Amino acid sequence: MRTTTSWTSWTSWKRGALKTAGVFALALIAGVLATPERTAAQSAKPTPTFTKDIAPILQRSCQQCHRPGALAPMSLLTYEDARPWARLIKNRVVSRHMPPWHIDKNVGIQKFKDDPSLTDDQIATIAAWVDGGVARGNPADMPPPRQFEDADVWNIGKPDLIVEIPKEYVVPGDAPDKWIDSFAPTGLTEDRYIKAIQSMPAPGARKVVHHITTTVLQTLDEEDKLLSGIGDDVREPEEQFLNEYGMGKNGDILPDGTGRVLKAGSVIKFNVHYHASGEETRDRSRIGIVLYPKGYVPKFHQVTRGIARPQDLIDIPAGAENARVDGYHRFDKPVRITAVQAHMHNRGKRMCMEAILPTSLPSQQNQAGPRNVETLSCFNFDFAWHKVYNYADDVAPLLPAGTVLHVIGWHDNSIRNRNNPDPRNWVGAGSRTTDEMSFAWTTWTKLTEEEYKKMVEERQAKAAN
């Protein structure tokens, strides 16, 4: 069934429901970011300069992409680099299009491990610098240059293991979409556990790689090992999902004491979706893995799945601005959700994830509306940035057994959507870039009842102090 409810009306109701925010008694912790009013004293501050005020902000949140050879179209390493783009920088940060961080800052959980977004004060500082004449400032105030390991930096840190597809694939300039499977051995001679993981195309191939999904084949006999370098005939015993790449994707960072096993002799299967860009492009996609030390066995095992997939319900009329799709996933055991990512295509507009709990929370007893529903996160979707959001450990949602994760997606098939290939056409579900999807990549750890209760009690005690 399709509805075209505006997400703004839905979010307004949810914001009202969240006014009782605090510590959720069942350990769902969410924060609402308030926008501070600028005082007269703040307005009287000296005009910011690049060397003292702007450079530190760019180093923290912008230069990883904005430097020679990296992802962004221009460098922002120096004053000479940034000066010609000053007005554009102001426009992009004030509108919160940059740095790319699409979490709605007015609802849901706000603490993440790798958040590059700017505070309200930082945005105001950049705006004041531009409006005040883009002053260079005293060269002595300039911080030391930020050091980068290479132009194609891994967001997870330096990997201990990098596995590439066996041979380079050539994407023609003009060709239909293709999905290519490749197999590559890990080379491990003993079992090891994953601490962080990230997939990415070869440098220069992002424009033709729509997505990469990687799985691991864990138990292989000798015949399987021989076939693993061939591809089509390889058997797939104990195939387990590892990681997904989409445009602008970062990586999965697991909490301490949580891991995924890579067994000795395991083989990684790459499924790469190629989309022609108009010019011949070569790719050799790879996966980078940070490993726990040899011999270390994490207490918790983590999984990632694309869940709440209502593919049969995706029904987007031509010209619709807010076509809504709802998906659901039930957890039969207690879980700790550690990372989430919205997945949609060109017409994706917004996605929200909420937990429908089996019982009401004490903090909700005087709340209007459903008392067992809590919003986890909302995303203002941008097809150019498929980012995974790794919750900070002390706010990662703890959900009791029987919780249903409700994923609500909104699609914009109107002419107002600049990414829309053709607003005249109806759109349904499919794997092509011009088709649509609506689901959430979600990473979680299954818990026993005892582990869940202990984590809840520890979080409550910490919040009470």
NULUMMAR-521582 format. One record per residue: residue in three letters; x, y, z of N, C-alpha, C in turn. Coordinates in steps of 0.2 Angstrom, whole numbers, plus 5000, padded with zeros to 4 digits. Example, Ala and Ser with C-alpha at 12.3 -4.5 7.8 and 13.67 -1.06 7.14 Angstrom:
REM NULUMMAR-521582
ALA506649725039506249785039506649845039;SER506449895035506849955036506450005039;
This chain:
REM NULUMMAR-521582
MET500449945000500050005000500450065000;ARG500350114996500750174996500350234999;THR500650275002500450345005500850395003;THR500650455003501050515001501050565006;THR501150545013501150585018501750625019;SER501750685020502350735021502750715027;TRP503350705026503750685032503850745037;THR503650805034503750865039503150855044;SER502550835042502050825047502150775052;TRP502450715049502650665054503150685059;THR503650715056504250735061503950785066;SER503550835064503250875069502950845075;TRP502550785073502250755079502750715083;LYS503250685080503750655084504150705088;ARG504250765086504650815090504250825096;GLY503650825096503250835102503250785106;ALA503250725103503350665108504050655111;LEU504550685108505150685111505350735116;LYS504850775118504950835123505150805130;THR504950735131505050705137505750675137;ALA506250695133506850665132507250665138;GLY507650615139508150605145508450545144;VAL508550505149508850435148508250395148;PHE508250355142507650305142507850245147;ALA507350225150507350175156507650115153;LEU507450105146507750035143508350055139;ALA508650105141509350125138509350145131;LEU508750185129508850215122508950295124;ILE509550315122509750385124509750425118;ALA509350485118509350525112509450595115;GLY509750635110509850705112509550755107;VAL509350805109509050855104509550915104;LEU509750935098510250985098509851055098;ALA510051095102509651165103510151215099;THR509851265096510251315092510251375097;PRO510851385099510951445104510851515101;GLU510551555104510451625102511051665103;ARG511251695098511851735098511651805102;THR512151815107512051875112512451935109;ALA512351985112512652045110513352045110;ALA513652005116514351995117514651955111;GLN514251905109514551865104514551905097;SER514051945096514051985090514652035090;ALA514852055096515452105096516152075095;LYS516152005094516751975094517152005088;PRO517851995088518252015083518151975076;THR518252005071518151975064518551915064;PRO518351855062518751795062519251805056;THR519851775057520351765052520451695050;PHE520751685044520851615041521351585046;THR521951615047522451575051522251555058;LYS521851595061521751585068521051545069;ASP520551565065519951535066519651485061;ILE519851495055519551455049519951395048;ALA520651395048521051345046520951285051;PRO520851295057520751235062520051195060;ILE519551235058518951205056519051165050;LEU519351195045519451155039519851095040;GLN520351095044520751035045520350985048;ARG519950995053519550945056519050915052;SER518650955048518050935045518050935037;CYS518550965034518550975027519150945023;GLN519750945025520350935021520450865020;GLN520050815023520150745021519950735014;CYS519450775012519250765005519450825001;HIS519550885004519750945000520450955000;ARG520850914996521550914995521750884988;PRO522350894986522450874979522450794979;GLY522150774974522050694973521550664977;ALA521150694981520650664985519950674981;LEU519450664985518750654982518450724980;ALA518650774983518250844982518550874976;PRO518150924973518450954967518951014968;MET519051034974519551084975519851074982;SER520451104982520851104989520651154993;LEU520751145000520651195005521151195010;LEU521751175008522351165013522651235015;THR522551285010522951355012522451405011;TYR522651465013522251525012522151535005;GLU522651535001522651544994522151494990;ASP522051434993521651384990520951404992;ALA520751424998520151435001519851504999;ARG520251554998519951624997519551624991;PRO519651594985519151604979518551564980;TRP518451524985517851484986517451504992;ALA517651564995517451585001516651595002;ARG516351624997515651624996515251564996;LEU515551514992515251454991515351414998;ILE515951415001516051385007515451405012;LYS515351475013514851495017514151465016;ASN513951465009513351445007513251365009;ARG513751325008513751255009513651235016;VAL514051275020514051255027513451285031;VAL513251345029512551375032511951325030;SER511951305024511451255023511551185025;ARG512051175028512251105031512351055025;HIS512451075019512651025014513351005015;MET513751045018514451025019514651045026;PRO515051005030515350935028514750885027;PRO514750835023514250795022514050755028;TRP513550775031513250735037512550745038;HIS512150695036511450705034510950685040;ILE511250675046510850665052510450725053;ASP509750725054509350775057509550795064;LYS509750855065510050875071509550895076;ASN508850895074508350915079507950855081;VAL508150795080507750735082508250675083;GLY508150635088508550575088509150575091;ILE509550525091510250525094510750565090;GLN511150595094511650645091512350635092;LYS512550585095513250565097513450515092;PHE514050525088514250475084515050475084;LYS515350425082516050415083516450455078;ASP516250465072516650495067516250555064;ASP515950595068515550655066515950715064;PRO515950735057516350785055515950855055;SER515350845057514850905056515050965060;LEU514851025058515051085061514551105067;THR514751135072514351165077514051225075;ASP513551255078513251315076513751375077;ASP514151365082514651425082515151425077;GLN515351355075515851355069515551385063;ILE514951365061514551395055514551465056;ALA514351495062514351565062515051595061;THR515551565063516251595063516451595055;ILE516251545051516451545044516051595041;ALA515351605043514951655040515251725041;ALA515451735047515751805049516351815046;TRP516751765045517451775041517251795034;VAL516851765031516651785024516351855023;ASP515851865028515551935028515951985030;GLY516451975034516952025036517552035031;GLY517552005026518052015021518651965020;VAL518551905022518951845022519651865023;ALA519751895029520451915031520951855032;ARG521551865030522051805031522251795038;GLY522451855041522651845048523451845049;ASN523651835055524351825057524651755055;PRO525151755050525351685049525651645054;ALA525851685060526051645066525451605069;ASP524851625068524251595071524051525067;MET524351515061524151455057524451395060;PRO523951345061524151285064524551245059;PRO524951195062525351155058524951115053;PRO525251105047524851065041524551005044;ARG524050985042523750915044524150865039;GLN524350805042524650755038524250705036;PHE524250685030523850625027524350575024;GLU524150505025524550455023524550445016;ASP523950455012523950445005523250485003;ALA523250494996522650534993522050494994;ASP522050434995521350394995521350365002;VAL521250405007521250385014520750345016;TRP520850295020520350245023520050285029;ASN519450285030519050315035519150275042;ILE519350215041519350175047520050165050;GLY520550215047521250205049521650155045;LYS522250155046522650105042522450035042;PRO522250005037522049935037522649885038;ASP522549835042523049775043523049735037;LEU522449725033522349685028521949715022;ILE522249715016521849745010521849685005;VAL521149675003521049624998520749654992;GLU521049644986520749674980520449624976;ILE520049644971519749594966520349574962;PRO520349504960520949474956521249514951;LYS520749544946521049574940520649644939;GLU520949684936520649754934520049734929;TYR519449774931518849774926518849834922;VAL518749834916518649894912517949904911;VAL517649964912516949984911516950034905;PRO516650004900516550054894516250114895;GLY516350164891516050234891515350224891;ASP515050184886514350174885514150104886;ALA513750084891513550014892513050014897;PRO512649964897512149954902512449934909;ASP512049944914512249924921512449854921;LYS513049834924513249764925513449754932;TRP513249694934513449664941513949614940;ILE514549624943515149574942515349544948;ASP515349474949515649444954516349424953;SER516749434959517449414959517649384966;PHE518149344966518249304972519049314973;ALA519249334979519949344981520049314988;PRO520549274989520749244995521049295000;THR520849285006521149335011521849325013;GLY522149265012522749245013522949225020;LEU522349225025522449215032522649145033;THR523149125037523249065039523049045046;GLU522649085050522349075056521749125057;ASP521349105061520749145062520849215065;ARG520549265062520649335065520049365065;TYR519949415069519349455071519349525068;ILE518849545065518849615062518649665067;LYS518949725067518849775072518549835068;ALA518749845062518449895057518449875050;ILE518049895046518049875039517749925034;GLN518049925028517849975023517949955016;SER517449955012517549945005517650005000;MET517950004995518050064991518250044984;PRO518050084979518350074972519050094971;ALA519350074966520050104965520050174964;PRO520550214965520650284964520350304957;GLY519950344956519750374950519150334947;ALA518950274951518350234948517750244952;ARG517650294956517050304960516450324955;LYS516650354950516050384945515750324942;VAL516050264942515750204938515450154943;VAL515650154949515450104954514850124958;HIS514250104956513650114960513650094967;HIS513850024968513949994975514449934974;ILE514649914980515049854981514749824987;THR514549754986514449714992514949664993;THR515149654999515649605000515349555005;THR515549485004515349435008515949385009;VAL515949345014516549305015516349235015;LEU516649185012516549115011517049085016;GLN516749065022517149045028517448975028;THR517148925026517348855026517448825019;LEU518048815017518148795010518548735010;ASP518348685006518748625005519248644999;GLU519748594998520248604993519948624986;GLU519448594984519148604977518848674977;ASP518548704983518248764983518848814982;LYS519448804986519948854986520248864979;LEU520248804975520548804968520048854964;LEU519348844965518848874961518848944963;SER519048964969518949034971519249084967;GLY519749074963520049124958519749124951;ILE519249084950518849074944518249114944;GLY517849104949517249144949516549114949;ASP516349094942515649074941515449004944;ASP515948964945515748894948515848884955;VAL516148934959516348924965515748914970;ARG515748864974515248854979515248904985;GLU514748914988514748964993514548945000;PRO514948905003514748875010514848935015;GLU514348935020514348985025514549055023;GLU514249075018514349145015514049195020;GLN514449245022514149295027514349365025;PHE513849405026513949475023514449515027;LEU514849555024515449585027515249665027;ASN515249695021515249765021514849785014;GLU514649855014514349875008514749945006;TYR514849965000515050024998514550064994;GLY514350124995513950164990514350234990;MET514150274985514550334984514550374991;GLY515150404992515250434998515250395005;LYS515350335004515350285010515950295014;ASN515850285020516450285025516550215027;GLY516550195033516650125035516350105041;ASP516350045043516050015049516550015055;ILE516450045060516950045066516550005072;LEU516849945073516449905079516649935086;PRO516249925090516349945097516949895100;ASP517249915105517849875108517449815111;GLY517849755110517549695112517049665108;THR516949695102516449665097516849655090;GLY516749595087517049585081516649535076;ARG516949525071516749475066517349435064;VAL517249365063517749325062517949315055;LEU518549315053518849295047519249225048;LYS518949175045519349105046519949095042;ALA520349055044520949045040520749015033;GLY521049035028520849005021520249035018;SER519949085021519249115019519449155013;VAL518849165009518849195002518349255002;ILE518549305000518049365000517749364993;LYS517049374993516649384986516449454986;PHE516649484980516449554978515949544973;ASN515349584974514849594969514849674968;VAL515049694962515149764960514649784955;HIS514249834956513749854952514149914948;TYR514249904941514549964937514049994933;HIS514150064933513650104929514050154925;ALA514050144918514450184914514350264915;SER514950294914514950364915515050414909;GLY515150374903515250414897516050414894;GLU516450384899517150374897517350304900;GLU517850274896518150214898518450224905;THR518350174910518650184916518850114919;ARG519350114922519650044925519550044932;ASP519349984935519249984942519549914945;ARG519849924951520049864954519849874962;SER519249864963518949874970519249834975;ARG519249854981519549824987519249834993;ILE519449794998519149805005519749805010;GLY519649855014520249865020519949845026;ILE520349805030520149775037520649795042;VAL520349825048520749825054520649765058;LEU521149735060521049675064521249675071;TYR520849645075521149635082521749595083;PRO522149605088522849565088522749495088;LYS523249465086523249385085523049355092;GLY522649305091522449275097521849305101;TYR521649365100521149395103520449375101;VAL520049355105519349335103518849385107;PRO518449425103518049475106517449435109;LYS517149465114516549435118515949435114;PHE515849495110515249495106515349485098;HIS514849455095514849455088514449505084;GLN514649535079514249585076514049565069;VAL513449585067513149575060512949635057;THR512949645050512649695047512149665042;ARG511549695041511049675036510649735034;GLY510449725027509949775025509249755026;ILE508949785031508349765034507749815033;ALA507149785034506549825033506449845026;ARG506449795021506449805014505749795011;PRO505349845011504749835008504749845000;GLN505149804997505249814990504549814986;ASP504149764988503449764984503049824985;LEU503149864990502749924992502949984989;ILE503549984985503850044982503450064976;ASP503050114977502550134971502550214971;ILE502950234967503050314967502750344960;PRO502250374961501850404955502350464952;ALA502250474946502550524942502450594946;GLY502950634947502850694950502750704957;ALA502650644961502550644968503150664972;GLU503050714976503550744980503750704987;ASN503250674990503350644996503050574996;ALA503250524992502950464991503250424997;ARG502850395002503050365008503050285007;VAL503650255010503650185010503850165017;ASP503450115020503650095027503850015027;GLY504450005031504649935031504749925039;TYR504749855040504849835047505249775048;HIS505649775054506049715055505949705063;ARG505849635065505749625072506349585074;PHE506649605080507149575083506949525089;ASP507049465088506849415093507249405099;LYS507849435099508249445105508449515106;PRO508649525113508949595114509549615109;VAL509549675107510149695103510349765105;ARG511049775103511349835103511449855096;ILE511149915094511249935087511849985087;THR512349975083512950015083513050055077;ALA512750045072512750085066512150075061;VAL512050135058511450135053511650175047;GLN511250155042511350195035510750185031;ALA510550245029509950245024510150225017;HIS509750185014509950165007509350175003;MET509450224998508950234993509250254986;HIS508950274981509250294975509150364973;ASN509150384967509150454965508550494968;ARG507950464969507350494971507250494979;GLY507750464982507750464989507750534992;LYS507350544997507250615000507450615008;ARG507150565011507250565018507050505021;MET507350485027507250415030507250425037;CYS506850395041506850395048506750325051;MET507150315056507050245059506850255066;GLU506350215068506050215075505950145078;ALA506050145084505950075088505250075091;ILE504950025089504250005092504349955097;LEU504349975104504549935109503949885112;PRO504149835114503549785117503249815123;THR503549865127503249895132503349965132;SER502950005136503050075137503650095141;LEU503950145140504550165144504250215150;PRO504550205156504250255161504350325160;SER504850345156504850415154504250435149;GLN503850395147503350405142502650405145;GLN502550395152501950385154501450445153;ASN501750505153501250565152501350595145;GLN501550555141501650575134501050555130;ALA500850605125500250595121500550555115;GLY500050515112500250475106500450405109;PRO500750365104500950295106501550305111;ARG501550265116502050275121502550225121;ASN502550185116503150135115503550145109;VAL503550205107503850215100504450275102;GLU505050255100505550305100505950315094;THR506050375092506450385086507150375087;LEU507550345083508250335084508650385080;SER508450385073508850435069508450455063;CYS508550515060508250535054508750555049;PHE508750545043509250565038508950605032;ASN509250665031509050695025509450665019;PHE509150625015509550585010509850625005;ASP510450605003510850634997511150574994;PHE510950564987511250504984511950504983;ALA512250564983513050564982513350544989;TRP513050534994513350525001513050465004;HIS513250405003512950345007513350335013;LYS513250375018513650365024513350325029;VAL513850285033513650245038513750285045;TYR513250285049513350325055513450285061;ASN514050285064514250245069514050275076;TYR513550245080513350275086513950275091;ALA514050325095514450325101514250275105;ASP514750235109514650175112514150195118;ASP514150255121513750265127512950285125;VAL512850285118512150305116511850255111;ALA512250205109512050155105511450125107;PRO510850125103510250095106510250025108;LEU509950015114509949955117509149935117;LEU508949885113508249865112508049795115;PRO507549795119507349735121507049685116;ALA507049615118506749565113506049585111;GLY505849575105505249595103505149665100;THR505649695100505649765097505649765089;VAL505249805086505149805079505449875077;LEU505949865072506249925069505849945063;HIS505550005064505150035059505550085054;VAL505550075048505950115044505450155039;ILE505450215039505050255035505450295030;GLY505350285023505650325018505250365014;TRP505450425012505150465008505550475001;HIS505150474995505450484989505150544985;ASP505650584982505350644978505450624971;ASN504950614967504950604960504650664956;SER504750724959504550784956505150814952;ILE504950874949505450904945505850944949;ARG505650954956506150994960506750954963;ASN506750884962507250844964507750854958;ARG508350884959508850894954509250824952;ASN509150774956509450704955508950664951;ASN508350684950507850644947507950634939;PRO508050574937508150564930507550584925;ASP506950564928506350584924505750584928;PRO505550644930504950654934504250634931;ARG504350624924503650604921503450524922;ASN503950484924503850414925503650394932;TRP503250344932503150304938503750264940;VAL503950254946504550224948504350164953;GLY504650104952504550054957505250024959;ALA505249964963505849944965506249904960;GLY506949914961507349874957508149894958;SER508549854955509249864957509649914953;ARG509349944947509649994943509650054947;THR510150104945510150174947509450204946;THR509150194941508550234939507950204943;ASP508050144946507450114950507550144957;GLU507150114962507150134968507250084973;MET507450104979507550054985507350094991;SER507250064997507050095003507150045009;PHE507750045012507950005017508450035021;ALA508650005027509150025031509749975032;TRP510349995030510849945032510949955040;THR510949905044510949915051511449865054;THR511849885058512349845062512149835069;TRP512149775071511949755078512249695081;THR512249695088512549635091511949605095;LYS511849545095511349505098511649495106;LEU511149505110511349505117510849445121;THR511149415126510749375131510349425135;GLU509849395138509449445143509849465148;GLU510349425151510749455156511249505154;GLU511449495148511949555145511549615144;TYR510949605141510549665140510349705147;LYS510149665152509949705158510649735161;LYS511149705161511749735164511949795160;MET511949795153512049855150511649915151;VAL510949895152510449945154510649975161;GLU510749935166510949955172511550005172;GLU512049985169512650025168512550085165;ARG512150095160512050155157511550205162;GLN511150175165510650215170511150235175;ALA511550195178511950215183512450275181;LYS512750275175513150325173512750385172;ALA512150385169511750445168511550475174;ALA511450435180511250465186511850505190;ASN512450495188513050525191513150595188;
